[in-house]
């Protein structure tokens, strides 16, 4: 049995260790990390999945950003422990967190990822949304949590407090 819960301060380093395990060294040099530096994550949307023994199986985080001055959420990172991949934990975290974001009144979510994977959750390419280089524009995806939320929203993605 897997239990989803909001990440707590006590979970922080365990989640960081999971991200270190799942991502290549130097992950913090990616452009998305520059948008997160010095900015607090959106705590109600940062979720973890633990098994019945309390072992961390997966985690997801969200960060506030601006796109051309409009508020948005940046999804990521999301990771599933290698021994738990293929069980649907990543999908469960995405679905639950997107629904929580919608319930909290957020309008739009974006991420940098593989369109074939994220399209099943409703994410599509965001034309005109510019992540800091060297991000491939084909990997910049978004989803509307309210109808029309991405209409007319374009430009550079910047830190929320920039």
Secondary structure, DSSP 8 states (H G I E B T S, - for coil): -EEEEE--GGGHHHHHHHHHHHS-TTGGGSHHHHHHTT--B-GGG-EEEEETT--EEEEEEEEEEEETTEEEEEEEEEEE-GGGTTSSHHHHHHHHHHHHHHHTT--EEEEES-HHHHGGGT-EE-TTEE-STT--GGGEEEEESSTTTTTT--EEEEETT-
